[in-house]
Amino acid sequence: MRAALFGAIARVPGVELGGSERNLFGESGTVVSRDEPGRGQRTDLILDPDSGNVLGTRSVALADNDLGLPAGAVIFESGARTGIVNALGERPAT
């Protein structure tokens, strides 16, 4: 399943493998990126290389953005954590 997910992502035009990055919680993962030229942004997915889970996402300004931000500025960032719980409403251990 994980290999199929990474294989499908790799076939999307413009997708690049970006090495290792940390999400908002400091968890390290593999970055998959795609430039959005019409928007002047790059979208990054941070994936757990072992499970394939999404650890976070971010949007980064490109040089040609219309927001007036310097290239490399983070526009948006999110982090995700998953876990198994015994009942609805419980929070996973951190």
VOGU-3710 file (C-alpha; in Angstrom, 3 decimals, decimal comma):
1> mraalfgaia> 0,000/0,000/0,000  2,730/2,476/1,008  4,741/1,731/-2,144  1,629/2,297/-4,263  1,021/5,657/-2,566  4,577/6,876/-3,163  4,473/5,517/-6,723  1,279/7,432/-7,462  2,658/10,669/-5,982  5,862/10,312/-8,005
11> rvpgvelggs> 3,839/10,183/-11,252  2,186/13,582/-10,715  3,799/16,074/-13,125  6,111/18,541/-11,371  6,408/16,581/-8,112  9,893/16,543/-6,585  11,399/14,671/-3,668  12,874/17,263/-1,312  14,825/15,342/1,310  13,993/15,426/4,999
21> ernlfgesgt> 12,124/18,161/6,926  10,420/18,505/10,304  6,751/19,254/10,871  5,321/21,653/13,475  5,788/19,004/16,182  9,441/18,406/15,298  8,812/15,011/13,703  11,076/14,266/10,751  9,690/13,090/7,435  10,284/12,976/3,697
31> vvsrdepgrg> 9,202/16,085/1,782  7,338/15,823/-1,503  6,938/19,194/-3,241  5,152/20,686/-6,221  5,416/24,257/-7,488  2,157/26,071/-8,190  3,514/28,650/-10,701  0,208/30,427/-11,315  -0,108/30,996/-7,570  3,545/31,802/-6,872
41> qrtdlildpd> 3,679/29,071/-4,235  5,190/25,653/-3,596  3,153/23,052/-1,747  5,072/20,634/0,495  3,771/17,392/1,991  5,810/15,947/4,852  5,326/12,193/4,906  6,412/9,585/7,423  8,755/7,403/5,340  7,861/4,264/7,315
51> sgnvlgtrsv> 4,062/4,499/7,458  3,245/6,904/4,606  1,159/9,019/7,026  0,979/12,742/6,353  2,891/14,519/9,135  2,202/18,016/7,851  1,792/20,386/4,944  3,077/23,833/4,099  2,835/26,450/1,388  6,013/28,394/0,620
61> aladndlglp> 6,310/31,610/-1,427  8,157/31,420/-4,735  10,067/34,371/-6,203  7,143/35,282/-8,498  4,387/35,391/-5,852  1,800/38,170/-5,888  1,678/38,442/-2,094  4,832/40,554/-1,909  6,572/37,945/0,252  10,237/37,040/-0,103
71> agavifesga> 10,957/33,703/-1,777  11,031/30,951/0,833  8,598/32,641/3,249  6,142/30,171/4,772  2,582/31,207/3,907  0,765/28,377/5,678  1,826/25,381/7,730  -0,039/22,574/9,447  0,904/19,500/11,420  -0,933/16,233/11,873
81> rtgivnalge> -0,695/13,511/14,481  -2,418/10,176/14,390  -2,841/7,496/17,002  -5,026/4,668/18,214  -7,430/5,247/21,100  -9,817/3,006/23,021  -12,910/5,201/22,664  -14,339/8,161/20,775  -13,286/11,469/22,237  -9,990/10,195/23,667
91> rpat> -6,802/11,914/22,603  -3,855/9,816/21,432  -0,783/9,780/23,667  1,917/12,200/22,587
//
